[in-house]
Amino acid sequence: MFMEVTQQIQKWSALYGSPISETEYLAICSNLKGFFITLKEWDEAENKSNERNSDNGNKYIPRQT
């Protein structure tokens, strides 16, 4: 269930410790979206790298201590 924008602003205001504006709320949303897009891109790049390495016969073998 999604909260209304006003409810979300109230929650973020409580976390921040003072009221935030709708503009600040939109900036928070934009920053969070960018953060998760970056994580997704990193994950996809790592998966591609792992696929290339396994195709070349290069497999990660952990060191034994």
Secondary structure as GFF3:
##gff-version 3
##sequence-region A 1 65
A	DSSP	alpha_helix	5	16	.	.	.	ID=ss1
A	DSSP	alpha_helix	22	55	.	.	.	ID=ss2
###
